[in-house]
Each structure stands twice: as structure tokens, then as C-alpha cells.
Amino acid sequence: RMMSQPNTNKLALLLIGLGLTQAFNPYHHATRHGLTRLYFEDEKMKVEAAPVKDVKKSEPVPLTDAEKAKKTVDELTKTRPYPLFVTEKVVGTLERATQGLGKSFSRLSQPDDQDDAPIAMKKPREKVVCLGVGWASAAFLADIDTNLYDVTVISPRNHFVFTPMLSGSAVGTVDSRSITQPVREINRRVNYIEASATKIDPKSRTISCESVICDDMKDVEGFAPDKFVVEYDRLVLSVGAMTNTFGIPGVEENCEFIKETKDAIKIRKKIINCFERAKVPGISEEEKRKRLSFVIIGAGPAGLEFTAELRDFIEQDGPKYYCDLIPFVSIKLIEATNTVLGPFDKPLQEEAAKRISRPAKVYCPKTREKVSVDFSLTELLLNSPVSKVDRDTLTLKDGTVLSHSLAVWAGGIKPLPITSELIESLGKEQAEWKDKARGRVAVDPWLRAYGGEGSIMALGDCAVNPDTPLPPTGQVAAQQGEFLAHLLNEKFDVSPPREAFGDKSTLPPPMRTPETLGSLEDTVAAWATKHPEYAKPFQYLNLGILAYTGDCTAVGQISTTPKTPNVLASSHFGNFLWRSIYLAKQVSLRNRVLVMNDWVKRVWFGRDISRL
């Protein structure tokens, strides 16, 4: 029925008041659905509220052991805040430097083959076997405490190589021995065996090995390598990776690789041989062009740096020895994608492409008369995948055929056979990560191989954490080696029983023990992880990347913080950074002195073209 105006106003005011009352009523949610009644009695409006029932709060459902374990791991592996992480790294660096000085002084009074600990305090040491002598191994061996562990290194190569400078070594800018360091010099208290590991048996914890045969003994009748077995308590797998040819026909047989010092020495000899063959009297200009055609496949840092170093050699030292041959030289840098230096920011990619394609600097008057003003030694071919490599020619996918006298392959890496065999032997835990690991050993955030129960640690190019994959670079491998040495030196239990975590399906994180030393670095990390009873997981600190672009120029990308843009450097300032950082990163004072000496010799006397 129609209501009078006064009643309508009263009803409106009552509704507003009721709404405000319910908005601030602690039992509002219990009474909002039809529990308040409005009615008229004797032409007066009345409100009746139904009694409110007490609402019991539901108790939280207790977590299962698996859920508790997952929650703990998630909290531990959460990225540590950048300021705390940097502080942790600085503190750790200072601690290691202080400990290193202390060890140096203590060793002055005793031979290198004696331990620092008194004989009465010595205990049976855990046997740690390290396979490989790359970036990860070198960092691990430099920091591992040989008073606590009996360390054996097995590798067919008895030296560490500073791989970023192999390109310079291949053209004589630096000597090969200047960028290598013997394994025994990295840590004189480890036992080194020059051999190749052929099989790893995780169940018996043994490694089958085969001694290395020198090249001059391979043809000796009746001479065979020695075979032996090495036992271990803990295995550190850092065998690296091998060159990936992607199944392209002819690459293995007709291309040179640039991963070892022997590769650089071989390329250096071939470059000089190409010029000497082109110097033979009576050959045509067309034949000279064929004999002086150089092809580099892959425009990543390795390929681009070798191209830059080769052009420097031809521009700076070619006029002294081969002035009349310079017009016939051709260097082609081939890349399957649409850019060079994939890991770099776009401005530096463009700068590098510009530098590598610039016109040549011609110092020889005879050459200047024969070439045009825009004569360029180098040519950059992007979006040009290779389909076939023959002895003297190279075929692109579009059918283009290019002549070459030297083809250098810098096109990527793939796992070694021993890595693939180990993955198979570790069983289903590795199989679960097969798609993400892509042939590498899957490891947890503490670098323990899944399925190895903490007895096998893998790092460097042969390993990957599927949850946080990192690029296969020397910088990543070196930081992993330092981390693993610290983890073992601090005496964390890296193989705790699964029952200790409640969830038997998960290997617990490395746990603190009564013997754990507790460094200041770990104390800082515990503020971020909130779990001081466990070891911190590995976290990568990106310091940046560098690449030499020729003619005393380089590009550099320096990382500051995760949320700020990278600091970019190029041209001569980039070259200053490149030389300064690479000099500082040499593994010993000896290497720094030798590299500086090589740079000075190159400026004053040029590169040596002797073929020994």
C-alpha cells in the first residue's frame, strides 16, 4: 500500500541508521542474511534482531611432513635481498683473504707437502676426488682446506687455461704459457693424476680411469695406456663440456675449434701457413684469395673476439711481413641468428657489429694503392646458418658457397659422454629433470646431484639447477667452485639422512653440525634465509660481461643491481676495462706479469710469426 510522506522519511532514516549500525557491528557478517526483521505495530515501525550465534574460528590444518619440508626449502632458496647478498660476498672475500694470509705465513716455516695441523690432531680425512681442471675446479682447489680433506684431481690436462684470452693466443698477442697455470701450482697439497675418467659408479663410489698417452708415444708398438680405479667419499664433477657441432656434416673433420691451448697453437700455425702458401711465386690472384680466406662460424664472444684478434694481426703485423698480400685477405664472421654477442644489451651488440665491420686501416703504401677507400678485411653475415663444411668450401642454408683456407667453429657446447653416462646411472631422480637439464647433470641449490645422496657434487658447464638455470660461463663456474669449497670447509653435513627432514622423498639441505665453524659470511646469509640451522644455497652474483672488438676497443656490460640498468662501456674505455679486469682475474701473480709482458712486447716488437 502507499505510505504517507512522514512515514516514508522515517523509514529512510531508519534504514540509513540500520546500515551504519551493521557496518560497525562486530557480528555484522552473522546477521546480514535475513536475521534482522523490520515491521509495523500500531502504526509505529519496530526492529527486531534475531539472537546472534557465536562463530567459532576454524583451527589451521596442520602441515604434513612433505609440506613442511617444501616450505623450508622454499624459504631457504628464496633470492636473498641484494644489499644483504652483496654484504655477504664482501665479508666472505675478506674472510678468505685473511685466512689465505694466515696460511701463507704458516707455510713459510714448513715444506709444502706437510699439513698445518699437528700430527696428534690429525684424523682420517674424507677422500674428495675432483674431475676436471676448468674454472670451477680451479676456484674449488684454490680454496679447499687440505687439512680436512684428502683431495685428488683427475684430468687429462695438467693445467688451467684462462679461456677468454685463447683468441689472443691464437694469433700471438699473448703466449699460450702466459694464460695457463699448472694444477699443482694452484694447490700444491692436492694429489694430481694425469688421466681420463672413463666411467663413474655411484653405487660403489669408484671411478675407472685411463692414463694419458703423449702424442709421440701413440705410434709405439705395444705401448698401451694404464687402467686403474680410484675410490672416493665425495665426487666433485667439473668436467666442463665439448664443442657442439649440431650434427652439421663436415664440421668435425674440416673446422678448427678454440677451447684448449693446443687448439690455439694449431690455429696460429695454420694462419702463418696460409700466408706462406699465398706467397709462393707463380700462383694467380684468385688462388691467393682462396688461400687467404678465413671463416669464423659463431658470433658469440669467442667467435667475435677471434675475428677481432685476427684482423688486428693482419692490420698491425701484416704490413711488415706480407704487405703485398693484404688486398687478398678476407675474413667472414658467420652467425645463424640476427645479432652478434647474444648475452649483451642491444646498444653494445650494435656497437660490436659496427666495430667488426669497419673499413680496414691500411698502413702499407703498396697496399693503399691497390685497394679502395672503404676496403674492409671483415664481413659480417647474419641470419646465415651453415649446412655443410668441406675441406676448402663452406655451404650456407640458402645455397651460398664460400671458399676458405681456415674455418674456425665457435658455435656452442654439449655434454661429454661421461656426463651422459653418469646421468643414466643416477636413475629416476635425474630422469625427472631430463627436459629442463638438457643433457647436463641436474643439481639442487647446494650443487648436489639429484640421486647422488650428497656424495656427488656437480658444477660448471656440466651441471644445471633446473629451477634457476644459469649461462655456462667461467664466471658462474668460478663462483660455484668458491661456494662448494666454503660449504665443505665449514663442515656442514651435505649428506644428511632423509629421516632428518621428516620427508623421506627429499634430501634435506646441508645441516649444521657440532663441528660446523660458523663463519661471519654464513651469519649474514642466515639473516636472509631465517634458517641458521641449514647452509645457505648457491646464489649467483652477476658482475658483467666483456668482449674485445679489435683495434684497442672493447665492449663491457657491468651489472650494478637487479633493478637498475647495466652500465655500458665501449671503445677505448671498454678496452681499459677489458684489460684491467682480465689482468686482475688471472689465477696467479706469475700469470699477471707474463700477460703484461706479452702486451708490452706486442707493442714494441709485434707478434712473433715463427712456426715452431
URMOFEN-V514574 format. One record per residue. N is the residue number from 1. RES is the residue in one letter. SS is DSSP state (~ for helix, > for strand, _ for the rest). PSI is psi in whole degrees, 0 to 359 (* if undefined). NEAR is the number of other ideal C-beta (glycine too) atoms within 8 Angstrom. Layout:
N:RES:SS:PSI:NEAR
N:RES:SS:PSI:NEAR
This chain:
1:R:_:160:2
2:M:_:136:3
3:M:_:151:6
4:S:_:161:6
5:Q:~:314:5
6:P:~:317:6
7:N:~:323:9
8:T:~:317:9
9:N:~:317:8
10:K:~:319:9
11:L:~:318:10
12:A:~:316:8
13:L:~:322:8
14:L:~:319:11
15:L:~:318:8
16:I:~:315:8
17:G:~:319:8
18:L:~:320:11
19:G:~:316:8
20:L:~:322:8
21:T:~:315:8
22:Q:~:329:11
23:A:~:325:7
24:F:_:7:6
25:N:_:124:8
26:P:_:341:3
27:Y:_:22:7
28:H:~:317:10
29:H:~:337:6
30:A:~:339:9
31:T:~:1:13
32:R:_:337:7
33:H:_:79:4
34:G:_:15:3
35:L:_:359:9
36:T:>:129:11
37:R:>:133:7
38:L:>:128:8
39:Y:>:168:7
40:F:>:138:7
41:E:>:123:5
42:D:_:47:4
43:E:_:22:3
44:K:>:139:6
45:M:>:135:10
46:K:>:152:8
47:V:>:132:9
48:E:>:124:7
49:A:>:132:9
50:A:_:150:8
51:P:_:139:4
52:V:_:130:9
53:K:_:145:5
54:D:_:133:4
55:V:_:117:6
56:K:_:134:4
57:K:_:134:4
58:S:_:134:4
59:E:_:143:4
60:P:_:143:4
61:V:_:126:4
62:P:_:143:4
63:L:_:146:6
64:T:_:168:6
65:D:~:320:8
66:A:~:321:10
67:E:~:321:8
68:K:~:318:11
69:A:~:316:13
70:K:~:320:10
71:K:~:318:9
72:T:~:315:12
73:V:~:319:10
74:D:~:319:8
75:E:~:322:10
76:L:~:319:13
77:T:~:1:8
78:K:_:139:7
79:T:_:124:4
80:R:_:141:12
81:P:_:139:7
82:Y:~:314:8
83:P:~:317:6
84:L:~:321:12
85:F:~:316:12
86:V:~:318:9
87:T:~:317:9
88:E:~:316:14
89:K:~:318:9
90:V:~:314:8
91:V:~:317:11
92:G:~:319:11
93:T:~:317:8
94:L:~:320:8
95:E:~:315:11
96:R:~:323:10
97:A:~:318:8
98:T:~:315:8
99:Q:~:321:8
100:G:~:320:8
101:L:~:319:8
102:G:~:318:8
103:K:~:323:9
104:S:~:317:8
105:F:~:322:7
106:S:~:331:9
107:R:~:348:9
108:L:_:335:6
109:S:_:7:4
110:Q:_:156:6
111:P:_:160:4
112:D:_:338:6
113:D:_:9:5
114:Q:_:146:6
115:D:_:159:7
116:D:_:329:7
117:A:_:142:7
118:P:_:154:5
119:I:~:323:5
120:A:~:335:4
121:M:~:354:6
122:K:_:141:7
123:K:_:161:4
124:P:_:128:2
125:R:_:147:8
126:E:>:136:8
127:K:>:114:11
128:V:>:122:15
129:V:>:127:14
130:C:>:122:14
131:L:>:120:15
132:G:_:158:13
133:V:_:46:11
134:G:_:204:14
135:W:~:316:13
136:A:~:314:14
137:S:~:317:18
138:A:~:316:15
139:A:~:321:15
140:F:~:313:16
141:L:~:328:15
142:A:~:331:11
143:D:~:343:12
144:I:_:141:14
145:D:_:108:9
146:T:_:354:11
147:N:_:336:7
148:L:_:333:9
149:Y:>:143:11
150:D:>:101:9
151:V:>:129:14
152:T:>:133:14
153:V:>:129:15
154:I:>:123:12
155:S:>:144:13
156:P:_:350:6
157:R:_:125:7
158:N:_:23:9
159:H:>:157:10
160:F:>:143:13
161:V:>:131:10
162:F:_:87:13
163:T:~:329:8
164:P:~:342:10
165:M:~:13:11
166:L:~:327:17
167:S:~:318:15
168:G:~:325:11
169:S:~:328:17
170:A:~:344:14
171:V:~:4:13
172:G:_:9:11
173:T:_:319:12
174:V:_:155:14
175:D:_:148:9
176:S:~:323:10
177:R:~:342:6
178:S:~:338:12
179:I:~:19:15
180:T:>:155:12
181:Q:>:124:12
182:P:>:144:8
183:V:~:319:15
184:R:~:340:9
185:E:~:333:8
186:I:~:317:11
187:N:_:108:11
188:R:_:353:7
189:R:_:8:8
190:V:_:155:14
191:N:>:118:7
192:Y:>:135:10
193:I:>:121:9
194:E:>:100:8
195:A:>:168:12
196:S:>:132:7
197:A:>:128:12
198:T:>:336:7
199:K:>:142:8
200:I:>:127:13
201:D:>:100:10
202:P:_:332:12
203:K:_:313:5
204:S:_:354:5
205:R:_:55:10
206:T:>:157:10
207:I:>:123:15
208:S:>:132:12
209:C:>:163:14
210:E:>:126:10
211:S:>:156:10
212:V:_:138:9
213:I:_:128:8
214:C:_:153:6
215:D:~:324:5
216:D:~:356:5
217:M:~:354:8
218:K:_:330:8
219:D:_:2:5
220:V:_:125:6
221:E:_:133:4
222:G:_:355:4
223:F:_:128:7
224:A:_:151:4
225:P:_:152:7
226:D:_:140:6
227:K:>:137:7
228:F:>:170:8
229:V:>:137:7
230:V:>:131:11
231:E:>:155:8
232:Y:_:153:13
233:D:_:325:8
234:R:>:134:14
235:L:>:131:14
236:V:>:105:14
237:L:>:113:17
238:S:_:55:17
239:V:_:355:13
240:G:_:213:10
241:A:_:171:12
242:M:>:165:9
243:T:>:136:10
244:N:_:118:9
245:T:_:355:10
246:F:_:25:7
247:G:_:16:4
248:I:_:126:10
249:P:>:134:7
250:G:_:349:10
251:V:~:313:12
252:E:~:323:6
253:E:~:330:6
254:N:~:2:9
255:C:_:152:13
256:E:>:142:11
257:F:>:167:9
258:I:_:70:13
259:K:_:339:8
260:E:_:166:8
261:T:~:324:12
262:K:~:328:6
263:D:~:315:13
264:A:~:319:14
265:I:~:319:10
266:K:~:317:9
267:I:~:319:13
268:R:~:316:12
269:K:~:321:9
270:K:~:323:10
271:I:~:312:14
272:I:~:321:10
273:N:~:323:9
274:C:~:317:13
275:F:~:321:12
276:E:~:323:8
277:R:~:325:9
278:A:~:345:14
279:K:_:353:7
280:V:_:132:7
281:P:_:148:3
282:G:_:356:3
283:I:_:153:8
284:S:_:165:5
285:E:~:324:6
286:E:~:320:6
287:E:~:324:9
288:K:~:319:12
289:R:~:320:11
290:K:~:319:10
291:R:~:346:11
292:L:_:29:14
293:S:>:117:13
294:F:>:135:16
295:V:>:130:13
296:I:>:124:16
297:I:>:117:13
298:G:_:113:12
299:A:_:35:14
300:G:_:190:11
301:P:~:317:10
302:A:~:312:11
303:G:~:317:16
304:L:~:321:16
305:E:~:321:13
306:F:~:320:14
307:T:~:316:14
308:A:~:318:15
309:E:~:320:15
310:L:~:318:14
311:R:~:321:15
312:D:~:316:12
313:F:~:315:14
314:I:~:320:12
315:E:~:319:13
316:Q:~:323:9
317:D:_:341:10
318:G:~:315:14
319:P:~:334:12
320:K:~:329:6
321:Y:~:326:8
322:Y:_:47:10
323:C:~:319:11
324:D:~:351:6
325:L:~:348:13
326:I:~:318:14
327:P:~:342:8
328:F:~:358:10
329:V:_:138:11
330:S:>:129:10
331:I:>:122:14
332:K:>:126:13
333:L:>:116:15
334:I:>:132:14
335:E:_:134:15
336:A:_:334:7
337:T:_:189:8
338:N:_:15:5
339:T:_:163:11
340:V:_:163:14
341:L:_:65:14
342:G:_:321:8
343:P:_:350:7
344:F:_:162:12
345:D:_:156:8
346:K:~:319:7
347:P:~:323:7
348:L:~:328:14
349:Q:~:315:13
350:E:~:321:8
351:E:~:318:12
352:A:~:317:15
353:A:~:321:11
354:K:~:317:8
355:R:~:318:13
356:I:~:339:16
357:S:_:5:9
358:R:_:159:7
359:P:_:150:7
360:A:_:151:11
361:K:_:115:6
362:V:_:114:10
363:Y:_:340:6
364:C:_:124:10
365:P:~:322:5
366:K:~:321:8
367:T:~:320:14
368:R:~:328:8
369:E:~:335:6
370:K:~:347:6
371:V:_:160:10
372:S:_:171:4
373:V:_:323:4
374:D:_:24:5
375:F:_:129:10
376:S:_:134:9
377:L:_:331:10
378:T:>:148:12
379:E:>:130:9
380:L:>:121:11
381:L:>:102:10
382:L:_:163:10
383:N:_:43:8
384:S:_:73:12
385:P:_:145:7
386:V:>:138:14
387:S:>:340:8
388:K:>:142:9
389:V:>:121:13
390:D:_:182:9
391:R:_:321:4
392:D:_:356:7
393:T:>:164:9
394:L:>:135:15
395:T:>:129:12
396:L:>:167:14
397:K:_:336:7
398:D:_:4:5
399:G:_:353:6
400:T:_:135:7
401:V:>:127:8
402:L:>:137:11
403:S:>:152:10
404:H:_:148:12
405:S:_:341:11
406:L:>:124:12
407:A:>:124:13
408:V:>:126:15
409:W:>:122:12
410:A:_:54:12
411:G:_:18:10
412:G:_:180:7
413:I:>:163:8
414:K:>:162:8
415:P:_:153:10
416:L:_:157:10
417:P:~:322:6
418:I:~:329:12
419:T:~:316:15
420:S:~:320:10
421:E:~:322:10
422:L:~:320:14
423:I:~:318:12
424:E:~:320:7
425:S:~:340:10
426:L:_:351:14
427:G:_:207:7
428:K:~:333:6
429:E:~:326:10
430:Q:~:325:16
431:A:~:329:7
432:E:_:333:8
433:W:_:14:11
434:K:~:316:7
435:D:~:322:5
436:K:~:327:9
437:A:~:329:13
438:R:_:52:6
439:G:_:352:8
440:R:_:161:11
441:V:>:125:15
442:A:>:127:16
443:V:>:160:14
444:D:_:180:8
445:P:_:350:11
446:W:_:15:12
447:L:_:22:15
448:R:>:130:12
449:A:>:132:15
450:Y:_:130:12
451:G:_:352:10
452:G:_:357:12
453:E:_:31:6
454:G:_:355:11
455:S:_:347:11
456:I:>:121:13
457:M:>:136:14
458:A:>:138:13
459:L:_:165:16
460:G:~:205:18
461:D:~:342:10
462:C:~:358:16
463:A:>:160:14
464:V:>:140:12
465:N:_:111:13
466:P:_:332:8
467:D:_:328:5
468:T:_:73:5
469:P:_:142:6
470:L:_:156:9
471:P:_:145:5
472:P:_:76:9
473:T:_:163:8
474:G:~:327:9
475:Q:~:316:10
476:V:~:313:12
477:A:~:319:17
478:A:~:318:12
479:Q:~:325:12
480:Q:~:321:14
481:G:~:317:20
482:E:~:318:12
483:F:~:314:10
484:L:~:319:13
485:A:~:319:14
486:H:~:318:12
487:L:~:318:13
488:L:~:321:15
489:N:~:326:11
490:E:_:0:12
491:K:_:36:10
492:F:_:149:12
493:D:>:100:9
494:V:_:355:13
495:S:_:56:6
496:P:_:152:12
497:P:_:146:5
498:R:~:333:11
499:E:~:337:6
500:A:~:344:8
501:F:~:354:13
502:G:_:324:8
503:D:_:107:11
504:K:_:345:6
505:S:_:353:5
506:T:_:133:11
507:L:_:123:9
508:P:_:156:12
509:P:_:157:11
510:P:_:130:12
511:M:>:148:12
512:R:_:141:10
513:T:_:170:8
514:P:_:336:3
515:E:_:350:5
516:T:_:131:9
517:L:_:319:7
518:G:_:79:7
519:S:_:165:10
520:L:~:328:7
521:E:~:315:11
522:D:~:328:12
523:T:~:317:10
524:V:~:318:12
525:A:~:326:12
526:A:~:332:11
527:W:~:328:8
528:A:~:319:12
529:T:~:337:13
530:K:_:13:6
531:H:_:79:9
532:P:_:346:8
533:E:_:348:5
534:Y:>:157:13
535:A:_:148:13
536:K:_:148:12
537:P:_:167:9
538:F:_:136:10
539:Q:_:130:8
540:Y:_:135:7
541:L:_:107:8
542:N:_:114:6
543:L:_:345:6
544:G:>:178:10
545:I:>:154:10
546:L:>:155:14
547:A:>:132:14
548:Y:>:133:13
549:T:>:8:15
550:G:>:157:11
551:D:_:45:10
552:C:_:39:4
553:T:>:156:13
554:A:>:165:13
555:V:>:142:17
556:G:>:138:16
557:Q:>:103:14
558:I:>:125:11
559:S:_:138:9
560:T:_:281:7
561:T:_:161:6
562:P:_:335:4
563:K:_:4:3
564:T:_:152:5
565:P:_:154:4
566:N:_:150:9
567:V:>:122:9
568:L:>:137:11
569:A:>:146:12
570:S:_:182:12
571:S:~:219:8
572:H:~:329:7
573:F:~:321:8
574:G:~:322:15
575:N:~:322:12
576:F:~:315:8
577:L:~:316:13
578:W:~:311:13
579:R:~:319:9
580:S:~:313:8
581:I:~:317:10
582:Y:~:327:13
583:L:~:318:10
584:A:~:330:7
585:K:_:356:7
586:Q:_:149:11
587:V:_:348:10
588:S:_:164:8
589:L:~:324:5
590:R:~:313:8
591:N:~:321:14
592:R:~:317:11
593:V:~:317:8
594:L:~:318:12
595:V:~:316:15
596:M:~:320:9
597:N:~:319:9
598:D:~:319:12
599:W:~:318:11
600:V:~:317:8
601:K:~:320:8
602:R:~:320:12
603:V:~:317:5
604:W:~:322:5
605:F:~:352:4
606:G:_:180:7
607:R:_:147:10
608:D:_:127:5
609:I:_:14:8
610:S:_:137:4
611:R:_:106:6
612:L:_:*:2
